[in-house]
Amino acid sequence: MQEKSRIRLNWVDHIVGWCFPAAGVRRLAARQLLNQYEAAKPSRARKGAKDHRSPNAQVQQGAVALRGLARNLEQNHDIARGALRVLVNNVVGASGIGIEPQPRRRDGSIHEEYAAALRKAYRDWAQTPEVTQKHHWSKVQRLVARTWMRDGECFAQSLIGAVPFLDHATKVPYSLELIEADMIPLDYHEPAKGIQQGIERNTWGKPTAYWAYKQFPGESWTKSSYDLKRIEASRMHHIASIDRIGQMRGVSEFASVVSRLEDIKDYEESERVAAKVAASLTAYVKKGAPEQFPDGPDGTPTGQPRELHFSPGMIIDSLGVGEEIGMIDSNRPNPNLVTFRQGQLRAVAAGLGGSYSSIARDYSGTYSSQRQELVEQWIHYAVLCDEFVGQFVQPVWKEFVLAASLSGAVRIPPDVDHETADDALFVGQSMPWIDPLKEALAWHSLVEDGFASEVEVMRKRGVNPRDVLEQIMAHREECKKKGLVFSSNFENKNKTPPAAPPPEEKLAEETNE
């Protein structure tokens, strides 16, 4: 028999129910709902913190402070700096996001000649893609990704064609100006013009322009450092960490772990100081009763001041009556420090979305546990890579193809479908192999059984299949010229090796020699 929950009625419930029966029913229904969700009830054991502000109001009050805290941790905390490096390296990597042009003809086939021309122009542009000409394209990607994750957002202005005082230094007249979040004032609002947090939007919320300082705010003491300029949204790339619908500006990825990282730093510093004190051998002389010492000039008992020098193997026989030597033991280093630190770093890794093993530099565990962690973690890196490509790399590539066509550096052929001229395959980082032999054998079986292709395996290893095939072809041609035979060439396995000469002929040859 099902037990019905009982609700105790107070005198207000009785009065409301008697005067307004419908309101009384609604009141009881609301009371029942509150009884079902205990988390909504305030109590001494739970803080019950709530936040009903709009996403932009939430960002307005905390984004700048969190940005400064995250930068301070990156500069002064080894764990925070290492965690940020782990995220950037696994999302962008050493060579950056790979781009393979795939423009198509109207019949659907890839236009190889146009793709090759784009790759050649892209390699030239990748050497100096930004206005200062200090960073190559891979470094630009890592710099933007680091700024995005640390500050919560990053901006880049596109400059195409002739720009006053700007030398593009590449065949394609296209450059990027990297802009930190401080350059777009978060406190600049003009509701009459649709400007909020430095972003001008239309009635549907689409950005139409960005308002930026002409130079870094506060860098000089003149008022001109706070002058603003309007940049069309079509020329601005904005990559941001967005958590809520309608949110305009990004918030640092470190927002939820700043307090924990600071606690870890303070705790480790305290333990280091305690360990230093413990490493300094400290002794004391315990005195006896006052009457055991001779009288001083004023007639009161006193001990004779002296210094005791310690050396290995020494015997101390100069102690007075009732004296003994004691040692100060601080019980440091704390044996529980490692366990506590591991637990805290696991929480930090969960908040940042990074791998615990990589952040903590703790690679203990079996092959299965290490691979399970890597497999589950890699999906997060893939999601971050997708956001990075969609918000930054892909828009930059589209503008590069447009600039190459408009400038005449690489014109779009007539037989290319213009809608596919900037189509490309963006290749992110591949999941590393923990045990290369096991991974290679597994992929070899999949390829042999037809469940995977050689191209897929090459991409999983993070290489360009086209480059690999060209290298193999060039290597085998060189081997043929020099008469070298390797088992890696399957063609050599089908050839019958030359038969060995009969023993009589071999003996005759040796005799003649």
C-alpha positions in Angstrom: 0.0 0.0 0.0 1.5 3.3 -1.1 2.2 5.7 1.8 1.0 9.3 1.2 3.2 12.1 2.2 1.6 14.2 5.0 1.8 18.0 5.0 1.1 19.7 8.3 -1.2 22.8 7.9 -0.7 25.9 9.9 -3.4 28.4 10.8 -2.6 30.5 7.7 -3.3 27.4 5.5 -6.6 26.8 7.2 -7.7 30.5 6.7 -6.6 30.6 3.1 -8.3 27.2 2.4 -11.5 28.3 4.0 -11.7 31.7 2.3 -10.1 30.8 -1.1 -10.2 27.1 -1.8 -8.4 27.3 -5.2 -5.6 29.4 -3.7 -5.4 26.9 -0.8 -4.9 24.0 -3.3 -2.1 25.9 -5.1 -0.5 26.7 -1.8 -0.4 23.0 -0.9 1.0 22.1 -4.3 3.8 24.6 -3.9 4.5 23.2 -0.4 4.6 19.7 -1.9 7.1 20.8 -4.6 9.4 22.4 -2.0 9.3 19.1 0.0 10.5 17.2 -3.1 13.6 19.3 -3.7 15.6 19.4 -0.6 18.4 21.3 -2.3 16.2 24.3 -2.7 15.7 24.5 1.1 18.1 26.8 3.0 19.9 25.2 5.8 22.9 25.7 8.0 24.8 22.9 6.3 24.5 24.5 2.8 25.3 28.0 1.7 22.6 27.9 -1.0 24.3 30.4 -3.1 22.3 31.5 -6.1 22.9 33.7 -9.1 19.9 34.9 -11.1 21.7 37.7 -13.0 21.8 37.9 -16.7 24.9 36.4 -18.4 26.3 39.8 -19.4 25.7 41.2 -15.9 27.5 38.2 -14.5 30.5 38.7 -16.8 30.5 42.5 -16.2 31.1 42.0 -12.5 33.8 39.2 -12.6 35.5 38.9 -16.0 38.2 41.5 -15.5 39.1 40.4 -12.0 39.2 36.7 -13.1 41.4 37.7 -16.0 43.9 39.4 -13.7 43.9 36.5 -11.3 44.5 34.0 -14.1 47.4 36.0 -15.5 49.0 36.3 -12.0 48.8 32.5 -11.6 50.3 31.9 -15.0 53.3 34.2 -14.1 53.9 33.0 -10.5 52.5 29.5 -10.1 54.2 26.6 -11.8 51.2 24.3 -11.7 48.9 26.9 -13.4 51.5 27.7 -16.0 52.0 24.0 -16.7 48.2 23.3 -16.9 47.8 26.1 -19.4 50.7 24.7 -21.5 49.1 21.3 -21.4 45.8 22.6 -22.8 47.4 24.7 -25.5 49.8 21.9 -26.6 47.0 19.3 -26.9 44.6 21.7 -28.7 47.0 23.4 -31.1 50.2 21.4 -30.9 53.7 22.0 -32.3 52.7 22.5 -35.9 49.3 24.2 -35.4 46.0 23.2 -37.0 46.7 21.6 -40.3 44.9 22.9 -43.4 44.4 20.8 -46.5 42.6 22.8 -49.3 39.8 20.8 -51.0 38.3 23.1 -53.7 36.0 21.1 -56.1 35.0 21.3 -59.7 31.4 21.4 -60.6 31.4 17.6 -61.0 32.5 17.2 -57.4 36.1 16.2 -58.0 38.9 18.0 -56.2 40.8 20.6 -58.3 44.3 19.5 -57.6 46.1 22.3 -59.5 44.2 25.1 -57.6 44.7 23.2 -54.3 48.4 23.0 -54.9 48.6 26.7 -55.7 46.8 27.5 -52.5 49.1 25.3 -50.5 52.1 27.1 -52.0 50.8 30.6 -51.2 49.7 29.4 -47.7 53.2 28.2 -46.9 54.6 31.6 -47.9 52.0 33.5 -45.8 52.4 31.2 -42.8 55.9 32.6 -42.2 54.8 36.2 -41.3 51.0 36.2 -40.9 50.6 39.0 -38.4 51.4 42.7 -38.5 54.5 42.7 -36.2 56.1 39.9 -38.3 57.5 38.4 -35.1 55.5 35.2 -35.1 54.9 32.4 -37.6 51.4 30.9 -38.1 51.8 28.0 -35.6 53.1 30.4 -32.9 50.2 32.8 -33.6 47.7 29.9 -33.1 49.3 28.9 -29.8 49.4 32.6 -28.7 45.7 33.1 -29.5 44.8 29.8 -27.8 46.7 30.6 -24.7 45.1 34.1 -24.5 41.7 32.6 -25.1 42.0 30.0 -22.3 43.7 32.3 -19.8 41.7 35.5 -20.4 38.5 33.9 -21.6 38.7 35.6 -25.0 41.0 37.0 -27.7 40.5 39.3 -30.7 42.2 39.6 -34.1 41.6 42.2 -36.8 41.9 41.2 -40.5 43.8 43.6 -42.8 43.4 42.9 -46.5 45.1 44.8 -49.3 46.7 48.2 -49.1 46.8 49.5 -45.5 48.7 52.8 -44.5 52.2 52.1 -43.1 51.6 48.3 -43.2 53.9 45.9 -45.1 52.3 42.5 -45.5 55.6 40.9 -46.4 53.9 38.0 -48.1 52.6 37.4 -51.7 49.0 37.4 -50.4 48.3 40.9 -49.0 46.6 39.7 -45.8 47.7 40.2 -42.2 46.3 39.8 -38.7 46.5 42.2 -35.8 46.2 40.3 -32.5 44.3 42.1 -29.8 44.0 41.3 -26.1 40.7 41.6 -24.3 41.8 44.7 -22.4 41.7 46.6 -25.7 37.9 46.1 -26.0 36.6 48.0 -22.9 34.2 45.9 -20.9 32.7 49.0 -19.3 31.9 50.9 -22.5 28.1 51.1 -22.9 26.0 53.3 -25.1 22.5 51.8 -25.1 21.2 54.4 -27.6 23.7 53.1 -30.2 23.3 49.4 -29.3 26.8 49.3 -27.6 27.2 47.0 -24.6 30.6 45.9 -23.2 32.4 47.4 -26.1 30.4 45.5 -28.8 27.9 47.2 -31.1 25.0 44.9 -32.0 21.8 45.1 -34.1 18.3 44.4 -32.7 18.9 40.6 -33.1 22.0 40.6 -31.1 24.4 40.1 -34.0 27.7 42.1 -33.6 28.1 44.8 -36.2 31.2 46.5 -34.8 33.8 46.4 -32.0 35.0 49.5 -30.1 38.7 49.2 -29.3 41.3 51.4 -27.6 43.9 52.8 -30.0 46.7 51.7 -27.6 46.8 49.6 -24.5 44.9 51.4 -21.8 47.1 53.0 -19.2 50.3 52.4 -21.2 50.9 56.1 -21.4 49.9 59.0 -19.2 48.2 60.9 -22.0 44.4 60.9 -22.5 45.0 59.5 -26.0 45.6 56.1 -24.6 41.9 55.9 -23.9 40.7 57.0 -27.3 38.4 54.5 -29.0 38.1 53.4 -32.7 35.3 51.5 -34.4 36.2 48.3 -36.1 33.6 46.6 -38.4 32.6 43.2 -37.2 33.3 41.8 -40.7 37.0 42.5 -40.0 37.2 41.2 -36.4 37.6 37.7 -35.2 36.4 37.1 -31.6 37.2 33.8 -30.0 35.6 33.5 -26.5 34.6 31.0 -23.8 30.9 31.2 -23.8 28.9 29.4 -21.1 25.4 30.9 -21.4 23.0 31.9 -24.2 23.3 35.6 -24.9 26.7 36.0 -23.4 28.8 38.5 -25.3 32.2 38.4 -23.6 34.3 35.4 -22.5 35.4 34.4 -19.0 38.7 32.7 -18.1 38.8 28.9 -18.1 40.5 29.3 -14.7 37.4 30.9 -13.1 36.3 27.8 -11.2 39.8 26.7 -10.1 41.5 30.0 -9.1 40.8 29.6 -5.4 42.0 26.0 -5.3 45.2 26.8 -7.2 45.9 29.6 -4.7 45.3 27.3 -1.8 47.6 24.7 -3.2 50.3 27.3 -3.7 49.9 28.7 -0.1 49.9 25.2 1.4 53.0 24.1 -0.5 54.8 27.3 0.5 54.0 26.7 4.1 55.3 23.1 3.9 58.5 24.2 2.2 59.1 26.7 5.0 58.4 24.1 7.6 60.8 21.7 5.9 63.5 24.3 5.8 63.1 24.8 9.6 63.2 21.1 10.1 66.3 20.8 8.0 68.1 23.3 10.3 69.2 21.2 13.3 68.0 23.1 16.4 68.9 22.1 20.0 68.2 23.5 23.4 69.7 23.1 26.9 67.1 22.2 29.5 68.0 23.8 32.9 67.5 22.3 36.2 66.0 23.9 39.4 67.2 27.5 40.2 68.8 26.4 43.5 71.2 24.1 41.6 73.1 27.1 40.1 75.6 29.3 42.0 74.4 32.8 43.2 75.0 35.8 41.0 76.2 39.3 42.1 72.8 40.2 43.3 72.5 37.0 45.4 70.0 35.3 43.1 70.8 31.9 41.5 71.9 32.0 37.9 73.5 29.8 35.2 76.7 30.6 33.4 76.1 31.7 29.7 78.1 29.6 27.3 78.1 28.3 23.7 78.0 24.7 22.7 79.5 23.7 19.3 78.4 20.5 17.6 80.5 18.2 15.4 80.1 14.6 14.2 80.9 12.1 16.9 81.6 14.6 19.7 80.9 13.9 23.4 79.4 16.6 25.5 80.6 16.5 29.1 80.3 20.1 30.0 76.6 20.1 31.1 75.9 21.4 34.5 73.9 19.8 37.3 70.3 19.2 36.2 71.0 20.2 32.6 70.2 18.1 29.5 70.2 18.6 25.7 66.9 18.5 23.8 66.2 18.5 20.0 63.3 20.4 18.3 61.4 18.1 16.0 58.9 19.7 13.6 57.7 16.5 12.0 58.4 17.8 8.5 58.1 17.2 5.7 54.5 16.2 6.1 53.9 12.6 4.8 50.3 13.5 3.8 51.4 16.3 1.5 51.5 14.1 -1.6 48.1 12.5 -1.1 46.5 15.9 -0.4 48.2 17.5 -3.4 47.1 14.7 -5.7 43.4 15.1 -4.6 43.5 18.8 -5.2 45.2 18.5 -8.6 42.6 16.0 -9.7 39.9 18.6 -8.9 41.9 21.2 -10.8 42.2 18.9 -13.8 38.4 18.3 -13.8 37.7 22.1 -13.7 40.1 22.9 -16.5 39.3 19.9 -18.6 42.9 18.8 -18.8 44.5 15.4 -18.1 45.4 14.9 -14.5 48.5 12.9 -15.5 49.8 15.7 -17.6 49.0 18.5 -15.2 50.4 16.7 -12.1 53.2 15.0 -14.0 52.0 11.8 -12.3 52.3 8.9 -14.7 51.9 6.1 -12.2 49.4 3.4 -13.2 49.0 0.5 -15.6 48.8 0.7 -19.4 45.0 0.2 -19.3 44.4 3.0 -16.8 46.7 5.4 -18.6 45.0 4.7 -21.9 41.5 4.9 -20.4 42.3 8.3 -19.0 43.7 9.4 -22.4 40.7 8.2 -24.3 38.2 9.9 -22.0 40.2 13.1 -21.9 40.8 13.3 -25.6 37.2 14.1 -26.4 37.6 17.3 -24.4 40.6 18.3 -26.3 38.7 17.6 -29.5 35.9 19.8 -28.4 38.3 22.7 -27.6 39.9 22.1 -31.0 36.6 22.3 -32.7 35.8 25.6 -31.0 39.2 27.0 -31.9 38.9 26.0 -35.5 35.4 27.3 -35.9 36.0 30.6 -34.2 39.4 31.4 -35.5 41.3 29.1 -37.9 38.5 28.5 -40.4 37.4 32.2 -40.7 41.1 33.2 -41.2 41.4 30.6 -44.0 38.3 31.9 -45.8 39.7 35.4 -45.7 43.1 34.2 -46.9 41.5 32.5 -50.0 39.5 35.7 -50.7 42.6 37.9 -50.4 44.6 35.6 -52.6 41.9 35.7 -55.3 41.3 39.5 -55.1 45.0 40.3 -55.2 45.7 38.0 -58.1 48.2 35.9 -56.2 46.0 32.8 -56.6 43.0 33.4 -58.8 40.1 31.0 -58.7 40.0 28.9 -61.9 36.8 29.2 -64.0 36.1 25.5 -63.6 36.1 25.7 -59.8 32.8 25.9 -58.0 33.1 29.2 -56.2 31.1 28.0 -53.2 33.8 25.4 -52.6 36.9 27.6 -53.3 37.7 27.9 -49.6 36.7 24.4 -48.6 39.4 22.7 -46.6 40.0 19.9 -44.2 41.2 21.1 -40.8 43.4 18.6 -39.0 43.9 18.9 -35.3 46.1 17.0 -32.9 46.0 13.2 -33.0 45.7 11.1 -29.8 49.2 9.9 -28.9 50.1 6.3 -28.6 50.9 5.0 -25.2 52.3 1.6 -26.4 53.2 2.1 -30.1 53.6 -1.6 -30.8 50.1 -2.4 -29.6 48.5 0.6 -31.3 50.3 -0.2 -34.6 49.2 -3.8 -34.6 45.6 -2.8 -33.9 45.5 -0.3 -36.8 47.3 -2.8 -39.1 44.5 -5.3 -38.4 41.8 -2.8 -39.0 43.3 -1.7 -42.3 43.8 -5.3 -43.5 40.2 -6.2 -42.6 38.8 -3.2 -44.4 37.5 -1.3 -41.3 40.0 1.6 -41.7 42.0 3.2 -44.4 45.7 4.0 -44.7 44.8 7.7 -44.9 42.9 7.5 -41.6 45.8 5.9 -39.9 48.2 8.6 -41.1 45.8 11.3 -39.9 45.6 9.6 -36.5 49.3 9.9 -36.3 49.1 13.6 -37.0 50.8 13.6 -40.4 49.6 14.7 -43.9 48.9 11.7 -46.1 49.9 13.6 -49.2 53.3 14.5 -47.7 53.9 10.9 -46.5 53.1 9.5 -50.0 55.5 11.9 -51.6 58.2 11.0 -49.1 57.7 7.3 -49.7 57.8 7.7 -53.5 61.0 9.8 -53.4 62.6 7.4 -51.0 61.9 4.3 -53.1 63.1 6.0 -56.3 66.4 6.8 -54.5 66.6 3.2 -53.2 66.2 1.9 -56.8 69.0 4.1 -58.0 71.4 2.9 -55.3 70.3 -0.8 -55.5 68.9 -0.9 -52.0 66.1 -3.3 -51.0 64.0 -2.8 -47.9 61.2 -5.0 -46.6 58.9 -2.0 -46.2 58.4 -2.1 -49.9 55.7 -4.7 -50.5 56.9 -5.0 -54.1 60.1 -6.6 -52.9 58.3 -9.3 -51.0 56.7 -10.7 -54.2 60.0 -11.0 -55.9 61.7 -14.4 -55.8 65.2 -14.0 -54.3 68.0 -15.2 -56.6 68.8 -18.9 -56.2 72.1 -19.8 -54.4 74.7 -21.4 -56.8 75.3 -25.2 -56.5 78.0 -26.2 -54.0 80.4 -27.4 -56.8 80.2 -24.0 -58.6 80.6 -22.1 -55.4 83.7 -24.2 -54.6 85.1 -23.6 -58.0 84.6 -19.9 -57.7 86.4 -19.8 -54.3 89.2 -21.9 -55.8 89.7 -19.5 -58.7 89.7 -16.6 -56.3 
